[in-house]
Structure formats: C-alpha cells, structure tokens
Amino acid sequence: MEFKKKYQAYEKTLSELQEEYTNAERQAIIGETNLTNLCHQRDKLVEECEALTGVSIDKVDDIITAKEGELDNLMAKLSLIDISDPITPQKLDAIKAVVAEFSTVAAE
C-alpha cells in the first residue's frame, strides 16, 4: 500500500510538472511572438519616421530640439506684440514680419 501511495503521489507531481512545463512552453511561444511583432512594429515606425523627417532616426531628437527652439523664438516675438490695444499699422507690420519669418523657417 505504501508503495502505491508514493507512486500515485509521484505520478500526480509528475503530471503537475508536465502541465506547468506545457503552460510555460505556451507562454514562451506567446512571448516570442509578441517580441517579434513588437520588433516589426518598431522597425516600421522607424522607417516611417525616417521617411517623414528625411533623416536617420538618430538625428530626429536634434531636429525636434531645433524646431522647438525656432517655435519658442517665434512665440517670444509674437508675445512682444501687444494686441490688447487697437491694431496699428506698426503692429500689423510687426505681425507680418513674424509671419514672414515663420514662413521662411517652416519652409526649411
């Protein structure tokens, strides 16, 4: 009897371990598939970003920083123009100058 109980306990343990192994194997396959899909998505996004910016992905941060600086500069210039009072020809000329500068910067 003792042998039969030990055998059943070992059999149960072995069955549980096989089930855990099967589940772990499934999870590994799912993980590998997810990793592959994410790598493909990343590569596609990098290609789209490079196509959009026209430069290597490594230089995009520099471009964003430069564009932020240009935008901050333009916003600072616009904020200097007081539009709370009536618009005068001088204010209109100042706004046109900023717009012209913005148009030049945007075209670059």
CORZI-V753117 format. One record per backbone hydrogen bond with DSSP energy under -1.0 kcal/mol. NH is the residue of the N-H (numbers start at 1). CO is the residue of the C=O. If there is no record, write none. Layout:
{{NH | CO} {NH | CO}}
This chain:
{{5 | 1} {6 | 2} {7 | 3} {8 | 4} {9 | 5} {10 | 6} {11 | 7} {12 | 8} {13 | 9} {14 | 10} {15 | 11} {16 | 12} {17 | 13} {18 | 14} {19 | 15} {20 | 16} {21 | 17} {22 | 18} {23 | 19} {24 | 20} {25 | 21} {26 | 22} {27 | 23} {28 | 24} {29 | 25} {30 | 26} {31 | 27} {32 | 28} {33 | 29} {34 | 30} {35 | 31} {36 | 32} {37 | 33} {38 | 34} {39 | 35} {40 | 36} {41 | 37} {42 | 38} {43 | 39} {44 | 40} {45 | 41} {46 | 42} {47 | 43} {48 | 44} {49 | 45} {50 | 46} {51 | 47} {52 | 48} {53 | 49} {54 | 50} {59 | 56} {63 | 59} {64 | 60} {65 | 61} {66 | 62} {67 | 63} {68 | 64} {69 | 65} {70 | 66} {71 | 67} {72 | 68} {73 | 69} {74 | 70} {75 | 71} {76 | 72} {77 | 73} {78 | 74} {79 | 75} {81 | 78} {92 | 88} {93 | 89} {94 | 90} {95 | 91} {96 | 92} {97 | 93} {98 | 94} {99 | 95} {100 | 96} {101 | 97} {102 | 98} {103 | 99} {104 | 100} {105 | 101} {106 | 102} {107 | 103}}
